[in-house]
């Protein structure tokens, strides 16, 4: 079962997703994709913080 948390912990609305998952994945495909996209955004923001060495190239 997908163990992706939904709702606020400590309230009655809180529950886990509960959908079926792939054997080697902790979440269902939808939430695996969401987790992956979150990672990509973090990497992207880190990449934008890097200095741009190749920008200044006038001959
Ligand atoms: Zn899920």
PDB file of the backbone (N, CA, C, O) and the ligand in Angstrom, with CONECT records:
HET     ZN  A 101       1
ATOM      1  N   UNK A   1       0.830  -1.221   0.000  1.00  0.00           N
ATOM      2  CA  UNK A   1       0.000   0.000   0.000  1.00  0.00           C
ATOM      3  C   UNK A   1       0.856   1.258   0.000  1.00  0.00           C
ATOM      4  O   UNK A   1       1.937   1.285   0.587  1.00  0.00           O
ATOM      5  N   UNK A   2       0.363   2.294  -0.661  1.00  0.00           N
ATOM      6  CA  UNK A   2       1.071   3.574  -0.695  1.00  0.00           C
ATOM      7  C   UNK A   2       0.985   4.230   0.682  1.00  0.00           C
ATOM      8  O   UNK A   2      -0.106   4.375   1.233  1.00  0.00           O
ATOM      9  N   UNK A   3       2.110   4.620   1.230  1.00  0.00           N
ATOM     10  CA  UNK A   3       2.151   5.213   2.566  1.00  0.00           C
ATOM     11  C   UNK A   3       2.320   6.726   2.504  1.00  0.00           C
ATOM     12  O   UNK A   3       2.831   7.349   3.435  1.00  0.00           O
ATOM     13  N   UNK A   4       1.877   7.307   1.381  1.00  0.00           N
ATOM     14  CA  UNK A   4       1.951   8.780   1.256  1.00  0.00           C
ATOM     15  C   UNK A   4       0.923   9.402   2.193  1.00  0.00           C
ATOM     16  O   UNK A   4      -0.261   9.081   2.089  1.00  0.00           O
ATOM     17  N   UNK A   5       1.342  10.294   3.118  1.00  0.00           N
ATOM     18  CA  UNK A   5       0.405  10.902   4.069  1.00  0.00           C
ATOM     19  C   UNK A   5      -0.462  11.967   3.406  1.00  0.00           C
ATOM     20  O   UNK A   5       0.021  12.774   2.611  1.00  0.00           O
ATOM     21  N   UNK A   6      -1.747  11.955   3.745  1.00  0.00           N
ATOM     22  CA  UNK A   6      -2.670  12.970   3.228  1.00  0.00           C
ATOM     23  C   UNK A   6      -3.411  13.597   4.397  1.00  0.00           C
ATOM     24  O   UNK A   6      -3.827  12.899   5.322  1.00  0.00           O
ATOM     25  N   UNK A   7      -3.576  14.915   4.355  1.00  0.00           N
ATOM     26  CA  UNK A   7      -4.257  15.621   5.434  1.00  0.00           C
ATOM     27  C   UNK A   7      -3.303  15.990   6.556  1.00  0.00           C
ATOM     28  O   UNK A   7      -2.099  15.755   6.455  1.00  0.00           O
ATOM     29  N   UNK A   8      -3.834  16.564   7.618  1.00  0.00           N
ATOM     30  CA  UNK A   8      -3.014  16.988   8.743  1.00  0.00           C
ATOM     31  C   UNK A   8      -2.879  15.872   9.765  1.00  0.00           C
ATOM     32  O   UNK A   8      -3.886  15.341  10.232  1.00  0.00           O
ATOM     33  N   UNK A   9      -1.641  15.503  10.125  1.00  0.00           N
ATOM     34  CA  UNK A   9      -1.438  14.475  11.154  1.00  0.00           C
ATOM     35  C   UNK A   9      -2.066  14.904  12.477  1.00  0.00           C
ATOM     36  O   UNK A   9      -1.939  16.064  12.869  1.00  0.00           O
ATOM     37  N   UNK A  10      -2.735  13.996  13.164  1.00  0.00           N
ATOM     38  CA  UNK A  10      -3.358  14.314  14.446  1.00  0.00           C
ATOM     39  C   UNK A  10      -4.844  14.617  14.319  1.00  0.00           C
ATOM     40  O   UNK A  10      -5.543  14.729  15.326  1.00  0.00           O
ATOM     41  N   UNK A  11      -5.340  14.754  13.065  1.00  0.00           N
ATOM     42  CA  UNK A  11      -6.762  15.003  12.859  1.00  0.00           C
ATOM     43  C   UNK A  11      -7.420  13.778  12.238  1.00  0.00           C
ATOM     44  O   UNK A  11      -6.730  12.877  11.761  1.00  0.00           O
ATOM     45  N   UNK A  12      -8.730  13.741  12.241  1.00  0.00           N
ATOM     46  CA  UNK A  12      -9.454  12.608  11.663  1.00  0.00           C
ATOM     47  C   UNK A  12      -9.308  12.571  10.150  1.00  0.00           C
ATOM     48  O   UNK A  12      -9.476  11.525   9.525  1.00  0.00           O
ATOM     49  N   UNK A  13      -8.990  13.727   9.565  1.00  0.00           N
ATOM     50  CA  UNK A  13      -8.857  13.801   8.115  1.00  0.00           C
ATOM     51  C   UNK A  13      -7.569  13.148   7.638  1.00  0.00           C
ATOM     52  O   UNK A  13      -7.432  12.812   6.462  1.00  0.00           O
ATOM     53  N   UNK A  14      -6.620  12.967   8.564  1.00  0.00           N
ATOM     54  CA  UNK A  14      -5.334  12.409   8.170  1.00  0.00           C
ATOM     55  C   UNK A  14      -5.465  10.923   7.844  1.00  0.00           C
ATOM     56  O   UNK A  14      -6.096  10.162   8.577  1.00  0.00           O
ATOM     57  N   UNK A  15      -4.857  10.533   6.735  1.00  0.00           N
ATOM     58  CA  UNK A  15      -4.851   9.125   6.345  1.00  0.00           C
ATOM     59  C   UNK A  15      -3.721   8.911   5.346  1.00  0.00           C
ATOM     60  O   UNK A  15      -3.106   9.863   4.865  1.00  0.00           O
ATOM     61  N   UNK A  16      -3.464   7.654   5.048  1.00  0.00           N
ATOM     62  CA  UNK A  16      -2.479   7.341   4.013  1.00  0.00           C
ATOM     63  C   UNK A  16      -3.185   7.082   2.693  1.00  0.00           C
ATOM     64  O   UNK A  16      -4.369   6.745   2.662  1.00  0.00           O
ATOM     65  N   UNK A  17      -2.439   7.243   1.601  1.00  0.00           N
ATOM     66  CA  UNK A  17      -3.029   7.104   0.267  1.00  0.00           C
ATOM     67  C   UNK A  17      -3.668   5.715   0.115  1.00  0.00           C
ATOM     68  O   UNK A  17      -4.855   5.618  -0.197  1.00  0.00           O
ATOM     69  N   UNK A  18      -2.897   4.643   0.331  1.00  0.00           N
ATOM     70  CA  UNK A  18      -3.462   3.303   0.363  1.00  0.00           C
ATOM     71  C   UNK A  18      -3.591   2.631  -0.989  1.00  0.00           C
ATOM     72  O   UNK A  18      -4.090   1.508  -1.063  1.00  0.00           O
ATOM     73  N   UNK A  19      -3.158   3.282  -2.065  1.00  0.00           N
ATOM     74  CA  UNK A  19      -3.214   2.646  -3.378  1.00  0.00           C
ATOM     75  C   UNK A  19      -2.123   1.577  -3.497  1.00  0.00           C
ATOM     76  O   UNK A  19      -1.163   1.566  -2.727  1.00  0.00           O
ATOM     77  N   UNK A  20      -2.284   0.698  -4.457  1.00  0.00           N
ATOM     78  CA  UNK A  20      -1.285  -0.355  -4.675  1.00  0.00           C
ATOM     79  C   UNK A  20      -0.018   0.252  -5.273  1.00  0.00           C
ATOM     80  O   UNK A  20      -0.082   1.210  -6.043  1.00  0.00           O
ATOM     81  N   UNK A  21       1.128  -0.313  -4.911  1.00  0.00           N
ATOM     82  CA  UNK A  21       2.415   0.225  -5.349  1.00  0.00           C
ATOM     83  C   UNK A  21       3.211  -0.841  -6.092  1.00  0.00           C
ATOM     84  O   UNK A  21       2.888  -2.028  -6.040  1.00  0.00           O
ATOM     85  N   UNK A  22       4.244  -0.401  -6.775  1.00  0.00           N
ATOM     86  CA  UNK A  22       5.178  -1.328  -7.404  1.00  0.00           C
ATOM     87  C   UNK A  22       6.014  -2.003  -6.312  1.00  0.00           C
ATOM     88  O   UNK A  22       6.217  -1.420  -5.247  1.00  0.00           O
ATOM     89  N   UNK A  23       6.500  -3.222  -6.562  1.00  0.00           N
ATOM     90  CA  UNK A  23       7.218  -3.992  -5.527  1.00  0.00           C
ATOM     91  C   UNK A  23       8.398  -3.254  -4.904  1.00  0.00           C
ATOM     92  O   UNK A  23       8.687  -3.442  -3.722  1.00  0.00           O
ATOM     93  N   UNK A  24       9.084  -2.414  -5.685  1.00  0.00           N
ATOM     94  CA  UNK A  24      10.292  -1.762  -5.178  1.00  0.00           C
ATOM     95  C   UNK A  24      10.075  -0.280  -4.881  1.00  0.00           C
ATOM     96  O   UNK A  24      11.039   0.467  -4.712  1.00  0.00           O
ATOM     97  N   UNK A  25       8.814   0.148  -4.818  1.00  0.00           N
ATOM     98  CA  UNK A  25       8.533   1.563  -4.575  1.00  0.00           C
ATOM     99  C   UNK A  25       7.694   1.724  -3.309  1.00  0.00           C
ATOM    100  O   UNK A  25       6.827   0.895  -3.030  1.00  0.00           O
ATOM    101  N   UNK A  26       7.947   2.785  -2.544  1.00  0.00           N
ATOM    102  CA  UNK A  26       7.180   3.014  -1.313  1.00  0.00           C
ATOM    103  C   UNK A  26       5.811   3.637  -1.572  1.00  0.00           C
ATOM    104  O   UNK A  26       4.920   3.558  -0.727  1.00  0.00           O
ATOM    105  N   UNK A  27       5.642   4.271  -2.770  1.00  0.00           N
ATOM    106  CA  UNK A  27       4.406   4.984  -3.055  1.00  0.00           C
ATOM    107  C   UNK A  27       3.787   4.490  -4.360  1.00  0.00           C
ATOM    108  O   UNK A  27       4.427   3.777  -5.133  1.00  0.00           O
ATOM    109  N   UNK A  28       2.540   4.876  -4.590  1.00  0.00           N
ATOM    110  CA  UNK A  28       1.884   4.592  -5.863  1.00  0.00           C
ATOM    111  C   UNK A  28       2.532   5.449  -6.956  1.00  0.00           C
ATOM    112  O   UNK A  28       3.229   6.412  -6.636  1.00  0.00           O
ATOM    113  N   UNK A  29       2.322   5.127  -8.226  1.00  0.00           N
ATOM    114  CA  UNK A  29       2.965   5.877  -9.318  1.00  0.00           C
ATOM    115  C   UNK A  29       2.746   7.379  -9.227  1.00  0.00           C
ATOM    116  O   UNK A  29       3.662   8.159  -9.489  1.00  0.00           O
ATOM    117  N   UNK A  30       1.538   7.786  -8.857  1.00  0.00           N
ATOM    118  CA  UNK A  30       1.235   9.220  -8.768  1.00  0.00           C
ATOM    119  C   UNK A  30       2.110   9.905  -7.732  1.00  0.00           C
ATOM    120  O   UNK A  30       2.659  10.976  -7.989  1.00  0.00           O
ATOM    121  N   UNK A  31       2.242   9.294  -6.571  1.00  0.00           N
ATOM    122  CA  UNK A  31       3.007   9.922  -5.497  1.00  0.00           C
ATOM    123  C   UNK A  31       4.501   9.729  -5.682  1.00  0.00           C
ATOM    124  O   UNK A  31       5.288  10.549  -5.208  1.00  0.00           O
ATOM    125  N   UNK A  32       4.911   8.663  -6.359  1.00  0.00           N
ATOM    126  CA  UNK A  32       6.319   8.529  -6.742  1.00  0.00           C
ATOM    127  C   UNK A  32       6.708   9.680  -7.662  1.00  0.00           C
ATOM    128  O   UNK A  32       7.790  10.253  -7.539  1.00  0.00           O
ATOM    129  N   UNK A  33       5.800  10.010  -8.592  1.00  0.00           N
ATOM    130  CA  UNK A  33       6.058  11.093  -9.526  1.00  0.00           C
ATOM    131  C   UNK A  33       6.143  12.420  -8.775  1.00  0.00           C
ATOM    132  O   UNK A  33       6.993  13.259  -9.076  1.00  0.00           O
ATOM    133  N   UNK A  34       5.257  12.602  -7.798  1.00  0.00           N
ATOM    134  CA  UNK A  34       5.259  13.843  -7.027  1.00  0.00           C
ATOM    135  C   UNK A  34       6.549  13.973  -6.212  1.00  0.00           C
ATOM    136  O   UNK A  34       7.144  15.049  -6.144  1.00  0.00           O
ATOM    137  N   UNK A  35       6.965  12.884  -5.606  1.00  0.00           N
ATOM    138  CA  UNK A  35       8.199  12.896  -4.823  1.00  0.00           C
ATOM    139  C   UNK A  35       9.394  13.191  -5.725  1.00  0.00           C
ATOM    140  O   UNK A  35      10.307  13.927  -5.349  1.00  0.00           O
ATOM    141  N   UNK A  36       9.372  12.599  -6.929  1.00  0.00           N
ATOM    142  CA  UNK A  36      10.474  12.812  -7.873  1.00  0.00           C
ATOM    143  C   UNK A  36      10.518  14.270  -8.324  1.00  0.00           C
ATOM    144  O   UNK A  36      11.592  14.866  -8.397  1.00  0.00           O
ATOM    145  N   UNK A  37       9.360  14.842  -8.625  1.00  0.00           N
ATOM    146  CA  UNK A  37       9.308  16.234  -9.074  1.00  0.00           C
ATOM    147  C   UNK A  37       9.805  17.177  -7.997  1.00  0.00           C
ATOM    148  O   UNK A  37      10.458  18.175  -8.305  1.00  0.00           O
ATOM    149  N   UNK A  38       9.512  16.883  -6.750  1.00  0.00           N
ATOM    150  CA  UNK A  38      10.001  17.702  -5.634  1.00  0.00           C
ATOM    151  C   UNK A  38      11.522  17.685  -5.603  1.00  0.00           C
ATOM    152  O   UNK A  38      12.158  18.717  -5.388  1.00  0.00           O
ATOM    153  N   UNK A  39      12.104  16.506  -5.820  1.00  0.00           N
ATOM    154  CA  UNK A  39      13.558  16.374  -5.836  1.00  0.00           C
ATOM    155  C   UNK A  39      14.149  17.178  -6.985  1.00  0.00           C
ATOM    156  O   UNK A  39      15.165  17.854  -6.821  1.00  0.00           O
ATOM    157  N   UNK A  40      13.509  17.103  -8.149  1.00  0.00           N
ATOM    158  CA  UNK A  40      14.008  17.826  -9.314  1.00  0.00           C
ATOM    159  C   UNK A  40      13.980  19.325  -9.073  1.00  0.00           C
ATOM    160  O   UNK A  40      14.925  20.025  -9.435  1.00  0.00           O
ATOM    161  N   UNK A  41      12.907  19.830  -8.464  1.00  0.00           N
ATOM    162  CA  UNK A  41      12.805  21.261  -8.191  1.00  0.00           C
ATOM    163  C   UNK A  41      13.930  21.705  -7.257  1.00  0.00           C
ATOM    164  O   UNK A  41      14.517  22.769  -7.449  1.00  0.00           O
ATOM    165  N   UNK A  42      14.228  20.884  -6.240  1.00  0.00           N
ATOM    166  CA  UNK A  42      15.304  21.229  -5.321  1.00  0.00           C
ATOM    167  C   UNK A  42      16.639  21.293  -6.063  1.00  0.00           C
ATOM    168  O   UNK A  42      17.439  22.206  -5.857  1.00  0.00           O
ATOM    169  N   UNK A  43      16.864  20.292  -6.939  1.00  0.00           N
ATOM    170  CA  UNK A  43      18.106  20.285  -7.718  1.00  0.00           C
ATOM    171  C   UNK A  43      18.171  21.499  -8.624  1.00  0.00           C
ATOM    172  O   UNK A  43      19.224  22.120  -8.776  1.00  0.00           O
ATOM    173  N   UNK A  44      17.021  21.838  -9.233  1.00  0.00           N
ATOM    174  CA  UNK A  44      16.980  22.946 -10.170  1.00  0.00           C
ATOM    175  C   UNK A  44      17.331  24.255  -9.465  1.00  0.00           C
ATOM    176  O   UNK A  44      18.130  25.041  -9.975  1.00  0.00           O
ATOM    177  N   UNK A  45      16.735  24.492  -8.294  1.00  0.00           N
ATOM    178  CA  UNK A  45      16.991  25.727  -7.566  1.00  0.00           C
ATOM    179  C   UNK A  45      18.466  25.793  -7.164  1.00  0.00           C
ATOM    180  O   UNK A  45      19.066  26.868  -7.178  1.00  0.00           O
ATOM    181  N   UNK A  46      19.051  24.643  -6.805  1.00  0.00           N
ATOM    182  CA  UNK A  46      20.459  24.606  -6.451  1.00  0.00           C
ATOM    183  C   UNK A  46      21.311  24.927  -7.675  1.00  0.00           C
ATOM    184  O   UNK A  46      22.341  25.593  -7.568  1.00  0.00           O
ATOM    185  N   UNK A  47      20.868  24.442  -8.853  1.00  0.00           N
ATOM    186  CA  UNK A  47      21.614  24.686 -10.081  1.00  0.00           C
ATOM    187  C   UNK A  47      21.619  26.170 -10.433  1.00  0.00           C
ATOM    188  O   UNK A  47      22.627  26.697 -10.904  1.00  0.00           O
ATOM    189  N   UNK A  48      20.490  26.843 -10.204  1.00  0.00           N
ATOM    190  CA  UNK A  48      20.394  28.258 -10.546  1.00  0.00           C
ATOM    191  C   UNK A  48      21.259  29.120  -9.637  1.00  0.00           C
ATOM    192  O   UNK A  48      21.586  30.258  -9.974  1.00  0.00           O
ATOM    193  N   UNK A  49      21.626  28.572  -8.486  1.00  0.00           N
ATOM    194  CA  UNK A  49      22.480  29.328  -7.571  1.00  0.00           C
ATOM    195  C   UNK A  49      23.947  29.277  -7.998  1.00  0.00           C
ATOM    196  O   UNK A  49      24.761  30.064  -7.515  1.00  0.00           O
ATOM    197  N   UNK A  50      24.282  28.364  -8.892  1.00  0.00           N
ATOM    198  CA  UNK A  50      25.667  28.248  -9.343  1.00  0.00           C
ATOM    199  C   UNK A  50      26.037  29.432 -10.232  1.00  0.00           C
ATOM    200  O   UNK A  50      25.190  29.928 -10.975  1.00  0.00           O
ATOM    201  N   UNK A  51      27.267  29.888 -10.172  1.00  0.00           N
ATOM    202  CA  UNK A  51      27.725  30.967 -11.058  1.00  0.00           C
ATOM    203  C   UNK A  51      27.753  30.501 -12.509  1.00  0.00           C
ATOM    204  O   UNK A  51      28.023  29.332 -12.785  1.00  0.00           O
ATOM    205  N   UNK A  52      27.477  31.410 -13.427  1.00  0.00           N
ATOM    206  CA  UNK A  52      27.406  31.063 -14.851  1.00  0.00           C
ATOM    207  C   UNK A  52      28.716  31.460 -15.529  1.00  0.00           C
ATOM    208  O   UNK A  52      28.938  32.626 -15.854  1.00  0.00           O
ATOM    209  N   UNK A  53      29.572  30.470 -15.730  1.00  0.00           N
ATOM    210  CA  UNK A  53      30.905  30.734 -16.264  1.00  0.00           C
ATOM    211  C   UNK A  53      30.872  30.974 -17.767  1.00  0.00           C
ATOM    212  O   UNK A  53      31.658  31.757 -18.301  1.00  0.00           O
ATOM    213  N   UNK A  54      29.931  30.276 -18.457  1.00  0.00           N
ATOM    214  CA  UNK A  54      29.937  30.292 -19.928  1.00  0.00           C
ATOM    215  C   UNK A  54      29.094  31.426 -20.499  1.00  0.00           C
ATOM    216  O   UNK A  54      28.940  31.520 -21.717  1.00  0.00           O
ATOM    217  N   UNK A  55      28.534  32.304 -19.630  1.00  0.00           N
ATOM    218  CA  UNK A  55      27.653  33.364 -20.114  1.00  0.00           C
ATOM    219  C   UNK A  55      28.448  34.432 -20.865  1.00  0.00           C
ATOM    220  O   UNK A  55      27.999  34.891 -21.916  1.00  0.00           O
ATOM    221  N   UNK A  56      29.612  34.843 -20.360  1.00  0.00           N
ATOM    222  CA  UNK A  56      30.375  35.945 -20.932  1.00  0.00           C
ATOM    223  C   UNK A  56      31.368  35.416 -21.974  1.00  0.00           C
ATOM    224  O   UNK A  56      32.465  34.970 -21.637  1.00  0.00           O
ATOM    225  N   UNK A  57      30.963  35.475 -23.232  1.00  0.00           N
ATOM    226  CA  UNK A  57      31.828  34.919 -24.282  1.00  0.00           C
ATOM    227  C   UNK A  57      31.764  35.799 -25.523  1.00  0.00           C
ATOM    228  O   UNK A  57      31.178  35.396 -26.528  1.00  0.00           O
ATOM    229  N   UNK A  58      32.358  37.001 -25.476  1.00  0.00           N
ATOM    230  CA  UNK A  58      32.415  37.881 -26.653  1.00  0.00           C
ATOM    231  C   UNK A  58      33.835  37.919 -27.190  1.00  0.00           C
ATOM    232  O   UNK A  58      34.785  38.151 -26.441  1.00  0.00           O
ATOM    233  N   UNK A  59      33.977  37.692 -28.486  1.00  0.00           N
ATOM    234  CA  UNK A  59      35.309  37.644 -29.106  1.00  0.00           C
ATOM    235  C   UNK A  59      35.742  39.010 -29.613  1.00  0.00           C
ATOM    236  O   UNK A  59      36.835  39.147 -30.161  1.00  0.00           O
TER     237      UNK A  59
HETATM  238 ZN    ZN A 101      -0.245   7.269  -3.321  1.00  0.00          ZN
END
